[in-house]
Amino acid sequence: MRLFAYFLPVAATVICLVGCTPPDFNHPGPLANDAAYDGLFPQWAELCAVSQISKKPGYGADIAGGPGGHAVMFLHGACLDPHSTYPVLHACADGGTGISMNAHFVNANWVGIGDRAFFFDGILRPGEGLGRADYQATKAEAQKRGLYSAINFRDWAVADRPAGTSRESWKYEVSIGTDYAVSFGRARYCARLPLTEKQMSRAISFLNSRNAPYHQGEKTFDTNVLQDNCNHLTHNALAAAGFWHNWPVDRFILTSAFSFPVPKNEVVNLLDRAARHAPDDLHALYHDPLTRRSLMDDGWLPGEPGIILDSHPVRTPNDVYNTRLALIFYDDPVLGHYHRAFQRYLDAPRYHDLRANLLWYRALYARISAERKPLAWWLGREPSDFSAFYNAYYDWLTREQALVERGLNQLPAPGASAWSVIPVETPPAATAQSSALRSLPPAGK
């Protein structure tokens, strides 16, 4: 059966497939203390690379996907319009929505699942395996919620339904494990990114604009892996928020074949973008136009507390899906960046433990404050509009320091939980700002 969530064999002819050994999705594991995270970061986006899917034979639709996997997104602070059966987002103070794009759709670019637990885990509770009764009950619940009641599916997506099975009910059979109840058939790596209210609003507007022409019947949705895939959608939602640059869709096919977003690569790309400039390097931050604009317009910098990498294995034991699953990078096997970078992020506690994350930023922010140069020192070394950037930067620093202290005060004491086994990680002794300052010309030059 055709399935959107796999990468076409043609892609393998232009980009090396690296890392076919199934990864260990138990490491680094899920983020502990979600409630504390949500209290500190009311709006956040979570970009997830989910593994291939492999259905056991003889039960329901024949679903199989390739090792490139699929991409989904969860937006905390964006909710579905309760008055619309068609997926439309609006900002909300609490709650969130899972976003998934699927080639099955005719009149939508994406579907929204307005319940984080149901989006990822269906009706299962933490630690439970998947039985056939759970599988059927989750499908029934999804249909009761009307996830696809306003979304039409392509004929080929429902063509192999058994005699006597309605087209409507088969939508839920071919979509489970991809658009909802993701952990039933897929493992995942996810990267969380805190956003401001304005950034979340722009991401919401972008996603609504992607669905609008299909909802109104102006266009019929069509997709392919190279020119407009699931990661184009998630990448460009974050581009609308101002996090990185837009990834064009519908480019010439040969151009697209050498440059298209891939789920696991995109998780690393997010972490790379956040780490591109050290938060203490004013010179580099100012001279990156996108970063400078995000600070001036949104009071936000990409390398802030709360950027977290976590993982979740597929549900086991599992009566419906195979559980030995691949999720690969598309990368050069010799000179490739992604494997090495991903391992560095896995090895750094601040990327998968909230306390370690906050402690690292506390130490960094203290150092930035201690090394602060007066504005007069910078004048003549930087362009005339640097003054506004300088003031915005130190206003940002004050807010971030307060956020870090509030977060550390809200977390349980280290000795009271598993927090105590996480090693303390500190920023490097030689700061990026010090290096940048040494490279600047004297004032007036």
Residue, then its C-alpha position, 0 to 999 in steps of 0.5 A: m500500500r502507498l504510504f506518505a511516510y516513507f522516502l522514495p527509492v530515487a532519493a537513495t540514488v542521490i543521497c547516501l543512506v547512513g545508519c541502517t542499524p535500528p537506533d536505541f529509542n530508549h536513550p535519552g528517553p522522555l522528558a521528566n516533569d512535563a508540568a514544570y516545563d509547561g509552566l516555564f514555557p507556555q508556548w513551544a513547538e515540538l518537531c518529531a522524527v518518527s520511525q518507519i512503520s511495519k504492520k504485522p501481516g494479516y490484521g487490518a490494512d497492510i501498512a509498511g514504510g521505509p527507513g526515512g520515517h515520517a515527521v510530525m509536530f506538536l504545538h503547545g499553545a495552539c488549539l483546534d477551533p471547537h466550532s469547526t469540523y475542519p482543522v483550523l488553529h487558534a492560540c490558546a492559553d493551555g492545551g495543544t495540537g498534533i500536526s500530521m501531513n498525509a498523502h491520503f488527503v484530498n482537501a487538506n494539507w494537514v490534520g490536527i489532533g487536539d490532545r497530546a496523549f491521544f496524538f502520541d499514545g491513543i488510549l494507552r497509558p504510560g508503559e502499556g503494551l498494544g493489544r488488538a483490543d486497544y487498537q480497535a478501541t483507539k480507532a473507535e475513539a478517533q472516529k467518535r472524535g471525528l478526526y477526518s469527518a471533514i477531510n476527504f481521502r484519495d480513492w487509492a488510500v481506501a481502495d483495499r478496504p474489506a467488503g462491508t467496511s465503509r469508506e469513512s471507517w477505513k480512513y481511521e485504519v490506514s491512518i492510525g500509527t501515522d497521524y494519531a496514536v503514533s507510538f502504536g507503530r513508530a518510535r520517535y526522536c523529538a526536539r522542543l523549542p520554546l516560542t513567544e506568543k508572537q512566534m506561535s501566532r505566526a506559526i498558526s497563521f502559516l498552518n491555517s494558510r496551508n489548509a485554506p485553499y484546499h478547504q475552500g476547494e480552490k486546490t486539490f492537495d498533492t504531495n511528493v517526497l522531494q518537492d513538498n513532504c511532511n518536513h517541508l510543512t513542519h520546517n516552514a511552520l518554524a520558518a514563519a515563527g522566525f526560527w530559520h529560513n523557509w524551505p521552498v516547495d515545488r522546486f524543479i525536481l532535480t534541484s529538489a532531489f539534492s536538497f529536501p528536508v528529512p525527518k531525522n536530519e531536521v531534528v539535528n538541524l533544529l538543534d544546530r540552528a539553536a547552537r549556531h551562535a553562542p548566546d554570549d557572542l554579541h558580535a555574531l548574534y548581531h551580524d546574523p540578520l535572522t537572529r538580530r531580527s528575532l531579538m528586535d521583533d520578538g525579544w527572543l534568541p534561538g539559543e535559550p533554555g528549554i531546547i530539549l531532545d527526547s525519545h520514545p520507543v514504540r509500544t511493547p509488547n505489541d500485537v499489531y506492529n513489528t518493533r524493530l524499526a529503522l530511522i536513518f539520516y540522509d548523510d554522507p557516509v564519510l564526511g557527514h555531519y549528522h551522526r556526529a552532531f546527533q551523538r554530541y547532543l545525546d551526550a550533553p545532559r542539558y539537551h535532555d534534562l531540564r535541571a541540567n539545562l537550566l543550570w547550564y544557562r544559569a552559569l552562562y548568564a552569570r558569565i555574560s553579566a560578569e563580562r559585560k562591556p559598556l555600550a561606549w566600548w562597542l560604539g565605533r566597532e559596530p554599526s550605528d544601530f548596534s545600540a538598540f540591539y545592545n539594549a534589547y540584548y541585555d533586557w533579554l538577558t535579565r528576563e532569561q536569568a529570572l526565568v532560569e531562577r524561577g524554573l530551578n525553584q519550581l523543580p524538585a530538590p536534586g536528592a528527591s528524585a532521579w535528578s541527582v544522577i544527572p551530571v552537572e554540565t557547565p559552559p566552556a571556560a573560554t567564551a565565544q564572546s571573548s574570542a569575538l571581542r579579540s577579533l574586533p578592530p579597535a574603536g574608530k577603525 
